[in-house]
Amino acid sequence: MHDYWKEVGIVQGREFVYADEYIRFEGPGGRKIVFYGDVDRLEKELLDFSPRDKEPILEFINGIRFALNFDQPSVDTPFLKKIGNTARIMYTLLIHGKQFKKWGKTTPQEFTARLSDPMLKDAINELWLPDFSMLFMLFTFAYLHKKNAGYPIGGSLPMSRALEARYTELGGVINYNKKVEKILTEGNMACGIKLSDATEFRASRVVSAADGYSTIYKMLDDKYADAKIHEPYEKWPRFPSLIFAGFGVNRTFNDEPVTVSGFSYQLEKPVRIADETIVRLPVHIYNQDKSLAPDGKTVLTIMLASDYDYWKKLSENKDAYNRKKEEIGKQLIELLGQRFPGISSQIEMMNIATPMTFERYTGNWNGSFEGWLITPLNANIMMKPMSQTLPGLSDFYMCGQWVEPGGGLPTGVMSGRRLLKKICKEDGRKFRTTFIAGE
Ligand SMILES: Cc1cc2nc3c(=O)[nH]c(=O)nc-3n(C[C@H](O)[C@H](O)[C@H](O)COP(=O)(O)OP(=O)(O)OC[C@H]3O[C@@H](n4cnc5c(N)ncnc54)[C@H](O)[C@@H]3O)c2cc1C
């Protein structure tokens, strides 16, 4: 990934933190499971935690080692080495193809049914959403093991700014605070866009990197979709929408480990938060990033899945919606107090985002935070990617998380790259990329 990030100007000059721990799961009586990024450490931790689950644990660990084989050759890898790499991947697929298929079709729920330790079962189920394909989990651990998935100091905003600078430096123009309402077509050719303020832009090609549902069903009035294009929108599960709470706390957490995704702990009793009852609280302490808070203070976040329809209905009454947000803030502070006594008096900043917030900012269908889940229904996309065009409409393309199951930022960059390769091919041009200096 490093090369792809370099092409779009995001990594140069940025500091990354590679945490040893992916996530930590705290149970009753001081029991805990640490999901290490290093596969050998993870193997030892899981076997020490539940020796009676040796067989499925080793299968899981071997699955991660199997995923380690799928290394992308870097952009400037010499041709012969690239061929060698492809041959190695083909060989691995030939020998282990069945295993690859098996993991693709297994969900965490199915896998954990084989575990006997209930805490290990819960922990693996909490790592990912229950419908998610295990294959994706194996690849995530493989990336962590290779230190191919770090945290950028400063978080997401400086990354966005770097991308913006790179795009404008290459001649791109960004129009902020403009909403596309329609994609203009003439004789089944895309020829421009119309904004909500009625302005029109003409273009020889149109690429939608926006929400897939709005693009296909609203901007194009569902005129260019067949059963295959409709299928995901009718059948595939999506990442849910979220309650995302951010807190600024007047204290440090030096005794807590630096992790990729935080930790979760068991609550004293189940609690109803909006439409869901929770028994554990996932917390992410950003103690690795001093740039997010003044000296001696820390940012922490809590991310909970929440139902879009519940919030949509609630938002019809602005007062009720705001009251619920406030109530949730107070509830979460109280629950944080179970793990960090006295924290309520140290909280200086609080921000609660709901599925309505995500919808308002991103336009994503039902506020989904990452598009399509990879499930057994679509796990074959690793071999056969989704189409980036629509039937019967030329000069129109899509990229981003709605044509790349699994979503996420790396996929976003790779999706744009995949599309530009296709466009270069259409134009008979050689696809080439450039870097700006720096590592
Ligand atoms: C809280 C949270 C945490 C996450 N954590 C991670 C993580 O750790 N790692 C990771 O890889 N991914 C993470 N994700 C997911 C990741 O952010 C998304 O998968 C990714 O941003 C998708 O990129 P995209 O370009 O496809 O779509 P988006 O980022 O949704 O971009 C689409 C853009 O199109 C614009 N747009 C939409 N409709 C219109 C319109 N009609 N007119 C004009 N513009 C429009 C939107 O404003 C937006 O700027 C997280 C997401 C959330 C919400």
The ligand as a MOL file (V3000), in Angstrom:
LIG
                    3D

  0  0  0     0  0            999 V3000
M  V30 BEGIN CTAB
M  V30 COUNTS 53 58 0 0 0
M  V30 BEGIN ATOM
M  V30 1 C -16.0500 6.6730 12.0540 0
M  V30 2 C -15.4540 5.9890 10.8720 0
M  V30 3 C -14.2630 5.2940 11.0260 0
M  V30 4 C -13.6810 4.6720 9.9400 0
M  V30 5 N -12.4700 4.0540 10.1190 0
M  V30 6 C -11.8250 3.5470 9.0480 0
M  V30 7 C -10.5120 3.0060 9.1870 0
M  V30 8 O -9.9170 3.0070 10.2690 0
M  V30 9 N -9.9030 2.5180 8.0790 0
M  V30 10 C -10.5100 2.5380 6.8630 0
M  V30 11 O -9.8960 2.1010 5.8850 0
M  V30 12 N -11.7550 3.0350 6.7010 0
M  V30 13 C -12.4260 3.5410 7.7540 0
M  V30 14 N -13.6850 4.0660 7.6040 0
M  V30 15 C -14.3570 3.9280 6.3010 0
M  V30 16 C -13.8640 4.9150 5.2730 0
M  V30 17 O -13.9480 6.2290 5.7930 0
M  V30 18 C -14.7300 4.8050 4.0060 0
M  V30 19 O -14.8180 3.4700 3.5690 0
M  V30 20 C -14.1050 5.6520 2.8820 0
M  V30 21 O -14.0590 7.0120 3.2590 0
M  V30 22 C -14.9040 5.5190 1.5900 0
M  V30 23 O -14.3360 6.3540 0.6250 0
M  V30 24 P -15.1560 6.7890 -0.6480 0
M  V30 25 O -14.3110 7.7730 -1.3630 0
M  V30 26 O -15.6520 5.5830 -1.3660 0
M  V30 27 O -16.4970 7.5030 -0.0900 0
M  V30 28 P -16.6820 8.7500 0.8740 0
M  V30 29 O -15.5150 8.9010 1.8020 0
M  V30 30 O -18.0480 8.6040 1.4370 0
M  V30 31 O -16.6130 9.9900 -0.1200 0
M  V30 32 C -17.6840 10.3180 -0.9730 0
M  V30 33 C -17.6330 11.8060 -1.1890 0
M  V30 34 O -18.6640 12.1340 -2.1080 0
M  V30 35 C -19.3380 13.3000 -1.6460 0
M  V30 36 N -20.7000 13.2600 -2.1710 0
M  V30 37 C -21.6780 12.3600 -1.9000 0
M  V30 38 N -22.8090 12.6610 -2.5740 0
M  V30 39 C -22.5320 13.7870 -3.2880 0
M  V30 40 C -23.2930 14.6010 -4.1730 0
M  V30 41 N -24.5560 14.3210 -4.4750 0
M  V30 42 N -22.7000 15.6880 -4.7130 0
M  V30 43 C -21.4030 15.9920 -4.4260 0
M  V30 44 N -20.6280 15.2530 -3.6000 0
M  V30 45 C -21.1920 14.1750 -3.0480 0
M  V30 46 C -19.2950 13.1850 -0.1360 0
M  V30 47 O -19.4800 14.4430 0.4580 0
M  V30 48 C -17.8930 12.6060 0.0800 0
M  V30 49 O -16.9450 13.6250 0.1550 0
M  V30 50 C -14.3030 4.7110 8.6740 0
M  V30 51 C -15.5060 5.4020 8.5180 0
M  V30 52 C -16.0690 6.0270 9.6040 0
M  V30 53 C -17.3380 6.8040 9.4020 0
M  V30 END ATOM
M  V30 BEGIN BOND
M  V30 1 1 1 2
M  V30 2 1 2 3
M  V30 3 2 2 52
M  V30 4 2 3 4
M  V30 5 1 4 5
M  V30 6 1 4 50
M  V30 7 2 5 6
M  V30 8 1 6 7
M  V30 9 1 6 13
M  V30 10 2 7 8
M  V30 11 1 7 9
M  V30 12 1 9 10
M  V30 13 2 10 11
M  V30 14 1 10 12
M  V30 15 2 12 13
M  V30 16 1 13 14
M  V30 17 1 14 15
M  V30 18 1 14 50
M  V30 19 1 15 16
M  V30 20 1 16 17
M  V30 21 1 16 18
M  V30 22 1 18 19
M  V30 23 1 18 20
M  V30 24 1 20 21
M  V30 25 1 20 22
M  V30 26 1 22 23
M  V30 27 1 23 24
M  V30 28 2 24 25
M  V30 29 1 24 26
M  V30 30 1 24 27
M  V30 31 1 27 28
M  V30 32 2 28 29
M  V30 33 1 28 30
M  V30 34 1 28 31
M  V30 35 1 31 32
M  V30 36 1 32 33
M  V30 37 1 33 34
M  V30 38 1 33 48
M  V30 39 1 34 35
M  V30 40 1 35 36
M  V30 41 1 35 46
M  V30 42 1 36 37
M  V30 43 1 36 45
M  V30 44 2 37 38
M  V30 45 1 38 39
M  V30 46 1 39 40
M  V30 47 2 39 45
M  V30 48 1 40 41
M  V30 49 2 40 42
M  V30 50 1 42 43
M  V30 51 2 43 44
M  V30 52 1 44 45
M  V30 53 1 46 47
M  V30 54 1 46 48
M  V30 55 1 48 49
M  V30 56 2 50 51
M  V30 57 1 51 52
M  V30 58 1 52 53
M  V30 END BOND
M  V30 END CTAB
M  END
